[in-house]
Amino acid sequence: MDADVLRDRRLSAVVSVWEALRPLGVGLHEAELVVHARYEALGDRVQRTPPDPLDLPSLAARVAALPGRVAAVEAVWDGDTVHGWFVDLVAVLDSPEGESHLATVYHRSGRPRPGVAAAEAGRALACHLQVPFHFASLDVPDLDAPRWRTSQRLAEGP
């Protein structure tokens, strides 16, 4: 577990603790608390994974490597028990239809809230690409917020 924590592999560390201690009745939540305590104990020795870059040149380079034309840039809330709420920044593709992950914005102390940071980066990228930017729920995490493609189809009508 400590090796995973030192390499900032929180999920792997939680799985290791949970699998090792499950026969003793330790649940997933308790395993997360153990890993959290190890992060605190190991402190500055943890090789923290740097956040995904949100600067325009980095995002534009990711878009340039995509297999199709970008129709929109979208920010979407997601969350898990390890990171809490975070925002994924995605490129919505026309051809082939789909989407491609550009960055994940987690809460970091001393940094803007994930929604604010993702919206700023997403707007800049959308402006650069001359496509719409969509973020249905800037201030409140909402897994059911309408997505850009769904909104477009509703606007087009039957």
N, C-alpha and C positions, 0 to 999 in steps of 0.2 A: 504494500500500500504506500509506504513512504516513497518508494522509487517513482510511483505514479504521481504522487503529490509534488515531488521535487521537479518533475517534468510538466507540471500543470495539466495533468490528465485526470481531472476530477471524476469524470464518469467511470473511468476504468478503476480508480481507487474505490469508489462507492461499490461497484460490482464486486471487487475483491473482498472487501470487508463484509458485504452482505452474504456472499457465498460462503465465506469462512465461518461466519457467526450465525447463519440461519439455523443450523441444528440446535443452537442454544436459545432460539426464540427471538433473535434480534431481527427486527423488521427493516425495511428499506429506509424509513425516516431516521431510525437510530443509526444506521450505517452512514447516512449523510452527515449526521451530527458528529460521528467519530472522525470522518474525513475533514469536516470543517475545523475540528479541534486540532488536527494534524497540520492543516494549513496555517493556523495561528501559531502553533508551536514551532514550525519550521520557518515561518516568517520570510525574511529576506533571502533565504537560501532557495526558495521556490523560483524556478525559471519561468516567470509568467509569460504566457503566450501573448504576443503583441496584438492589439486590436486590429481588425481589418482596416485597411486604409480607406479613408473617405474623401481624400483629396481628388479633385477633378482629373488630373492626369492619370492617376491610378485607376479610377473608375472607367475613364474613357478607354484605357488600354484593355481592361477586361471586356468592355463592350466590343472593341475592335476584334477580339478573338472569338466572338460568338458566331454561330453558323448561319444566322439569318438577320433579317431586318428588324430593328427595334421599333415597336409601335408605341410603347409607353414605358415610363419608369414608375415603379410602384413600391411603396413602403407598406409592409404588412406586419402586424403584431404576431408574436408567437411567445411561447413560454414553456418552461419545464421546472422540475423541482430543484435542479442544480443551479440554474442561472436566474430564476424568476422570470419576469417579463423582459423581452428584448424585441428588436425590430429587424426584420430581414428586408434588405433593399434588393429588388429584383428587376430585371429587364424583361418586359413582356414582348415576346417575339411574334411576328406575323407569319413568317415563312421560314422555317417550319413553325407552325403554331405551338406555343408553349411558353415557358419562362426559364430564365437562367439566374441563378443566385449571383449577386454581385458583392454583397457584404452583410455581415451581421453586426448590429450595434447593441452592445450590452450596456447595462448601467455600470458606470465606473465613477468612483468618488472623485469629486473635483472636476467632473466633466459635465457637459449639458446632458439633460435627460435623453434617453435613447430616441424618443419620438422627435424631439427637437433636432438632434444631431442628424438623424436619418432624413428628416424633412429638408434640412438645409443642403445636405449632400445630394439628395434626390432631385431637388429643384434645380440645383446648379447643373447636374448631369442632363436633366431633361431639357433645360434651356440650351445647353451645348449641342445636344442631339436634335433640337427643334421638334420634340415630341411632348405629349402631355405628361404631367406628373400627377400621380394619384396617391392619396393617403386618406382613407375614409375616417380614421379616428386618431387624430394627432395626439390628443391629450389623455385619452383613456384607452387602456388595452382592451381590444375587442376582437375575439377570434371569429366572430360572425359578421364583421363589417363587410359591406359589399366590395367586391373586387372590381378592378378597372374593366376587365373584359365583360363581366356580368353587367356592369353599368352601361357599357357600350351597346350590348345586345338589347337591353331594355329600351335604350334611347332610340335604337333603330326600329323597334316595333316588330310585329309579326311579318 
